[in-house]
Amino acid sequence: MNRIAALCAALCILLTVSSAVAAEIKTAVLNIQDVLTKSSAGLAAKDKIEKRMQDLKASLDKDKNQLLAFQEEMKKKASVWSEDKKQEQLLEFQKKRRDLEAKQDNANLEMKNLQDRYLAPIMKELENIVREVAKSKGYSLVLPSNAVLYYDNSVDLTADVTKSLNAKLK
């Protein structure tokens, strides 16, 4: 009986303390994706990344079309080729396919590096700005809006942070 009473007392104290702590935490949300897509720095980074992505895509599409054309040629001429010639062409096709896959992997790596290069400085500055805006508005916790099931628009810092980021990164 004493154990149950002690456990109930401890639980009541814990709930009282946690309620008091929770009452002191003022929470806001931020849509990071919106900040990146609507801020001038984010738009500039996006334009640079997309331009390079289009160039890479055009080059990869060209190589892919050449590989498909080579494959079609192999199908058409296979009946008149000797076994040695068929084997030689098959090896050539496999080599070209591996080269294309390697080029695709390199393009993916280049895109990741570009995103890191252009977005990392923005994200670093964004952290500082979020901290400043949150402190100035009295918030002690800022969560990404996509991780929250519900929030009132009055606690959304996205517009304020975007405005501050634009002013800071002119």
N, C-alpha and C positions, 0 to 999 in steps of 0.2 A: 504494500500500500504506500509506504514511504517513497519507494522508487517511482511509482506513478505520479505522486504529488510533486516530487522533485523534477521529473521529466516535464510535467505540465507547467511548472513554474519556469523552467528553463526555456520551454517553447514560447511561453508568453513574453518573456524578456527578449528573446530573439526576434519575435514578430514586432515588438514595440521598437526595438533598435533598428531593425531593417526598414520599418515604416518611416521612422524619423530620417534615416539616411536617404531613402527613396524620395521623401518630400523635398529634400534639399537639392536633388539632381534635376536640373532643368534641361530638357532634351530637345534637340532640333534635328532636322533632316536636311540632306543635301543630295541633289541628283548630279552626280559627278559627270555622267555622260552628257547631260544638258550643258553643264559648264564648259566641257571640252568642245562640244559641237556649236555652241553659240558665242563663245568668247572669240575675240579677234585673234588671239594667239593660237587658240585651238583650231580655228578655221584656216589660218595660214599653214599650220602643221599638216592639217588634213589635206590641203591642196597640194603641198609638196609630196606627201606620201602617195596620194592618188595619182599624181602625174607620173611618178616613177613606176607605180603599179601598172598603169596603162602601157607604159613602154615595155615593161617586162612581159606583160600579157601578150602584147602584139608579137614580140619575139618568140615566145613560147607557142603561140598559135601558129606562127609561120613554120616552126620546126615540127609541130604536130602534124600539120597539113602535108609537109614533105614526107614525114614518116608514113602517113596513110597512103600517099601517092606511091611510095616505094612498095608498100605492102600490096597495093592493087596491081602494080606492075609485076610483082612476083607471082601473083595468082594467075595473071593472064599468060605469062611466059613459061610457067612451071612445066607445062606439058611438052614443050620443045627443048627444055634444058636437060643436060645430062645430070646424073646424080651428084657428081662433083660440083657442078655449077649450082644446083639447088642447095647443096650444103653450104657452099660459099656465100650465096645470097642470104640464106637463113642466118648465118653467123653475122653477116653485115647488118641485117635487120635487127638482130638482138643487140648488137653493139650500139646502133643508132637509138634503139629504145632505152637502153641503159643511160646513154648520153642525155637523152631528153629527161629522164627521171632525175639525173644528177643536176641538170639545169633547173628543173622545177624545185628541187631541194635547195639549191643555191638561191633561187629567187625568193623562196619562203624565208630563208635565213636573212637575206638582204632586207626584206620587208620588216621582219622583226627588229633588226638593227636600226632601221630608219625610224620605226615607231619609238624605240627606246631613245634614240638620239633627239628626236623632235619633241616627244611628249614628256620625257624625264624632267627637263628643266621646268616645264609648265606644272607638272605634278608637284615638284619640290616647292615652287612658289605657291601653288594652290594650298598646300598644307599650312604654310605660314598665314595665308590670307584667311583660311577657314578658322584658324586659331584666333586671329585678330577679330574677325567678324563675330565669332561665337562669344568671345570675352566681352566685346563692346555691347552685345545684346543680352549678356547675362546667362548664356548657356554654358553648361559644364560638360555636356555630352552631345556630339554630333554623329548621327548614324547615316549610312547611305540609304537613300529613300527606297531603293529596290529591295532592301532587307527588312523593311517595315511593312506590316500588313495594313495599318491604318495610321494616318496622321492628319492633323488639321493643317490647312494651308498656311496658317499664321506661324507655324514653326519651320517652314521651308526657307532655307537660307540661299537657295540656288540663285535667285536674281541678285541678291546683295553680293554674293561671292563673285558672280560673273562680272558685275559692275566694277568691283574692286580689282579683279584680275585684269580687266581691260585697262583700267587706270594705271595699274602697276607695270604692265608689260607693253606699253605703247611703243 
